[in-house]
Amino acid sequence: MRASILPHLASRTFARTYAHRTPVNPPLYRLKLAVVSGYLIGAFTLPFVPPYLASKRSRQDGTWATRPPLKFSYCPRC
């Protein structure tokens, strides 16, 4: 009878302590999170910065209005 109660008590004790204590994060967890977040933000935003600056510069110096219109072709080899 005693052996059948022990697993139940062990799981109850684990659940009780886990509910009151937050799990311990590994060391440098926040630093790693900040580095990964910064890398992802940079990876997704940096490709758009040079075209944005070029278009902003061309609007300021007036060459934006004198550009030739874009020609779209439906066939890439045409």
C-alpha positions as CSV (number, residue, x, y, z in Angstrom):
1,M,0.0,0.0,0.0
2,R,2.8,2.4,0.8
3,A,4.5,1.9,-2.5
4,S,1.5,2.9,-4.5
5,I,1.1,6.2,-2.6
6,L,4.8,7.4,-3.1
7,P,4.6,8.2,-6.9
8,H,1.4,10.2,-6.3
9,L,3.0,12.2,-3.5
10,A,6.2,12.8,-5.4
11,S,4.3,14.2,-8.4
12,R,2.1,16.3,-6.1
13,T,5.1,17.7,-4.4
14,F,6.8,18.5,-7.7
15,A,3.6,20.2,-9.0
16,R,3.2,22.2,-5.8
17,T,6.8,23.4,-5.7
18,Y,6.8,24.2,-9.5
19,A,3.6,26.2,-9.1
20,H,5.2,28.5,-6.5
21,R,8.8,28.7,-7.8
22,T,9.6,29.9,-11.3
23,P,12.1,27.7,-13.1
24,V,15.7,29.0,-13.0
25,N,16.9,30.4,-16.3
26,P,20.3,29.4,-17.5
27,P,23.1,32.0,-17.0
28,L,23.3,34.7,-19.6
29,Y,19.8,33.9,-20.8
30,R,18.8,37.6,-21.2
31,L,22.0,38.4,-22.9
32,K,21.6,35.6,-25.4
33,L,17.9,36.7,-26.0
34,A,19.0,40.3,-26.6
35,V,21.7,39.2,-29.1
36,V,19.4,36.9,-31.0
37,S,16.6,39.6,-31.1
38,G,19.0,42.2,-32.3
39,Y,20.3,39.9,-35.0
40,L,16.8,39.1,-36.3
41,I,15.7,42.8,-36.2
42,G,18.9,43.8,-38.1
43,A,18.5,40.9,-40.6
44,F,15.0,41.9,-41.5
45,T,15.4,45.7,-41.5
46,L,18.9,46.4,-42.9
47,P,18.1,45.3,-46.5
48,F,15.5,48.1,-46.7
49,V,17.7,50.9,-45.5
50,P,19.9,51.7,-48.6
51,P,17.0,51.9,-51.0
52,Y,15.1,54.1,-48.6
53,L,18.1,56.5,-48.2
54,A,18.6,56.6,-52.0
55,S,15.0,57.4,-52.7
56,K,15.0,60.1,-49.9
57,R,18.2,61.6,-51.3
58,S,16.9,61.6,-54.9
59,R,13.7,63.3,-53.8
60,Q,15.7,66.1,-52.1
61,D,18.0,66.8,-55.1
62,G,15.1,66.6,-57.6
63,T,16.3,63.6,-59.7
64,W,13.3,61.6,-58.6
65,A,11.0,63.3,-61.1
66,T,13.5,63.0,-64.0
67,R,14.0,59.3,-63.8
68,P,12.9,57.2,-66.8
69,P,9.8,55.2,-66.2
70,L,10.3,51.5,-65.3
71,K,9.6,49.1,-68.1
72,F,8.1,45.8,-67.1
73,S,8.3,42.8,-69.3
74,Y,6.2,39.7,-68.7
75,C,8.8,37.5,-70.3
76,P,12.2,37.5,-68.5
77,R,14.0,36.6,-71.8
78,C,12.3,39.2,-74.0
